[in-house]
Amino acid sequence: MNNEAVAVHVPHTNERGSALPLAMIAGLFFIFGFVTWLNGSLMPYLEIVLALTPFQASFILFSFYIAVTVFSLPSSWVIRKVGYKNGMAIGLGVMASAAFLYIPAAKTHWFGLFLIAQFMMGAGQTLVQTAVNPYVVKMGPEESAARRISLMGILNKSAGIVAPLVFTALILGGMTGHPTTTPSAEEIEQMANNLVMPYIYMGLVIGIVALLVRLSSLPELVSEEDKEEKLPLRGALQFPNLVLGVIALFLYVGVEVIAGDTIGAYGRSIGFSNFSILTSITMSCMVFGYILGILLIPRVISQQNMLLVSSVLGVFLSLSIVFGSNESTSISSLFAFLGVPSIPNTILCIALLGLANAIVWPAIWPLALSGVGKYTATGSALLIMAIAGGAVLPVIMGALSTVMDRQTAYIVMTPCYLFLLFYAAKGYKLRSWK
C-alpha cells in the first residue's frame, strides 16, 4: 500500500546520478514490507503466548492500520514543517522505538503494550512513506516513474515473503508444533523470550537506517502543496466514481489484510503445522500478480478489465474458502511437479487471494480520480483514509468468528469482492448522482 503523493519539485536527476538514493529508498520499501507483513506471523504467535481469541487477535491488525489512517494527514503537516528527509528520519526513529517496545511487552505478556507498539509502528511507517513516495517519482525521468513504482511494490511484497520465514526461524524456532495443542507454561515463556533479541536487532537496524537517511545526500524536495487552492470536502463528494472508489479501496484494503495476515492464524486453527510461514505464500502470489500486471497491462488487457477479472477471482476464492475442504489437498497436488507442498485447499485459496488482490490498488486510483479535476488532491486524501479498511474488516471477521466457526467467518470477504466487481463493471463510469 502506498501513502499520499504530495506535489513536489526537485532538480532533474538522471537514472545514473540517482542510483544510490534510489537504492536507499528501495531499502526503505523493503523495511515497510517487512514490518507490515510480519503481522501475519505475529497474530498466531500472540494467540499462543497470550491465549487470545480470534476477536482479540484482530486488534493486532486494527491498532497497526488505524494508525496509518489517523496519521496520513498529520504526516503531511510534519513534512511541511521539517522537510522530507528529516520527516523520513523522524518516522524511522518512531519505528525503531516501537520495535524496542515489543521487548517489555513480551516480557510482561501485556497485550495492551503490544497494541501500543503496533500503533507506534504504523504511525512511524506512515510518516516515512508519506515522505518517501514522492522521491520514487522524482528521482529519475518521469517517463520511467511507473517502472520505479512497480519495482518498489515488488520489493515491498517480497519483504512479506521473507518476514514470516525470519520470524519462524528466530522467534518460533521449534515451537511450530502447537497448531491445536496448548503449549506448557515453560514453552510459552521460551517463545516470549525468543522475541527479545530479534526485536533488539530490528530496532538497532531501523535506528541506524534513520541516522543514514539523516546524514545522506538525498536532495530535499520542495512541496508545492501550499500553493494549491484549498477546496471544501463536499465538492469532491459530487463525483460518484470517487466516492464509490473510496468505498472500493476501503473494502479492498480490508480483504488484502485478511488474506495476508489471518492465514497463519487460520492454518493453526485447522492443525496445519507450518502455520507461521503461510503469509509468505500469500505474498508470493501477490508478487506474481504484480509481475503479471506489469507484463499484461495495457498491452494485453486494460486496468479496468484486469480489475474485473480480479474481482471475479476474489468472489470465487472467498466462497471456495467458506465451502471448501480442510482435509483435501487436491489443488496443491496439481502443482506438485513444481515442488508445491501439500496444503489444504482452504489455506491455498486464501493464499491465492494474493493473486486476485495484486493489481486492485493501482487500478482503483486512476478510475476513482478520473475527471475530478481540481479536486484531485482532496480525492487522494480520501483514498488514503480508506486504508482504515485494513483496521475495520479484520475486526468484523474476528467478531463473526465468535458466533460461527473461523472458516465460515471468511464470508465477510464475498460482499467486498462483489462491490469491487460492481465498481469495475459500472461504478467507475458514473459521473453524476442523478
WOTA-V310387 format. One record per pair of residues at least 6 apart in sequence whose C-alpha atoms are under 7 Angstrom apart, sorted by the first residue. I is the first residue (numbers start at 1). J is the second residue. If there is no record, write none. Layout:
# WOTA-V310387
i:j
I:J
I:J
This chain:
# WOTA-V310387
i:j
3:129
3:130
3:384
4:130
4:380
4:381
4:384
5:130
5:133
5:134
6:134
6:225
7:223
7:224
7:225
8:134
8:221
8:222
8:223
8:224
9:221
9:222
9:223
10:138
10:221
10:222
13:139
13:140
14:140
14:141
15:140
18:139
18:140
21:218
25:132
26:152
29:152
29:155
29:156
30:155
30:156
30:159
32:125
32:156
33:156
33:157
33:159
33:160
34:159
34:160
34:163
37:160
37:163
37:261
38:163
38:164
39:261
40:260
40:261
40:262
40:264
40:279
41:164
41:167
41:264
41:276
43:57
43:60
43:265
44:264
44:265
46:52
47:53
47:57
49:188
49:192
50:109
54:398
54:401
55:395
55:398
55:399
58:394
58:395
58:398
59:395
60:115
60:118
61:391
62:391
62:392
62:395
63:115
63:118
63:119
63:391
64:118
64:119
64:121
64:122
65:122
65:387
65:388
65:390
65:391
66:388
66:391
67:119
67:122
67:123
68:122
68:123
68:126
69:385
69:387
69:388
71:123
71:126
72:126
75:127
75:130
76:130
78:87
79:87
79:131
84:131
84:220
84:221
85:213
85:214
85:220
86:214
87:127
87:128
87:131
88:127
88:128
88:131
88:132
89:210
89:211
89:213
89:214
91:124
91:125
91:127
91:128
92:124
92:128
92:206
92:207
92:210
93:207
93:210
94:120
94:121
94:124
95:120
95:121
95:124
95:125
96:203
96:204
96:206
96:207
97:203
98:117
98:120
98:121
99:199
99:202
99:203
100:199
100:200
100:203
101:117
102:114
102:117
102:199
103:195
103:196
103:199
105:113
105:114
106:192
106:195
107:192
107:193
136:148
136:149
137:145
154:287
154:290
157:283
157:287
158:283
158:287
160:280
160:283
161:279
161:280
161:281
161:283
161:284
162:280
164:276
164:277
164:279
164:280
165:277
168:276
168:277
170:198
171:191
171:194
171:195
172:191
176:273
176:274
177:273
179:268
179:269
179:271
179:272
179:273
180:268
180:269
180:271
233:378
236:375
236:378
236:379
237:243
239:372
239:431
239:432
240:430
240:431
240:432
240:433
241:368
241:427
241:428
241:429
241:430
241:431
242:368
242:369
242:379
244:427
245:364
245:368
246:382
246:383
246:386
248:419
248:420
249:383
249:386
250:386
250:387
250:388
250:389
251:389
251:416
253:387
253:389
253:390
254:389
254:390
254:393
254:394
255:413
256:357
257:390
258:394
259:350
259:351
259:353
259:354
260:279
260:282
260:283
261:279
263:278
263:279
263:347
263:350
264:275
264:276
264:277
264:278
264:279
265:275
267:275
267:347
268:275
281:351
282:351
282:352
282:354
283:354
285:351
285:352
285:354
285:355
286:354
286:355
286:357
286:358
288:355
289:355
289:358
289:359
290:358
290:359
293:359
297:303
303:363
304:363
304:424
307:360
307:363
307:424
308:421
308:424
308:425
310:356
310:357
311:417
311:418
311:420
311:421
312:421
313:356
314:353
314:356
314:417
315:414
315:417
315:418
317:349
317:353
318:410
318:411
318:413
318:414
319:411
319:414
320:346
320:349
321:346
321:349
321:350
321:407
322:407
322:408
322:410
322:411
324:345
324:346
325:345
325:346
326:344
326:345
326:346
327:344
328:344
328:345
329:342
329:343
329:344
329:345
330:345
331:345
332:340
332:341
332:342
332:343
333:342
367:428
368:428
369:376
369:379
397:409
397:410
397:412
400:409
401:409
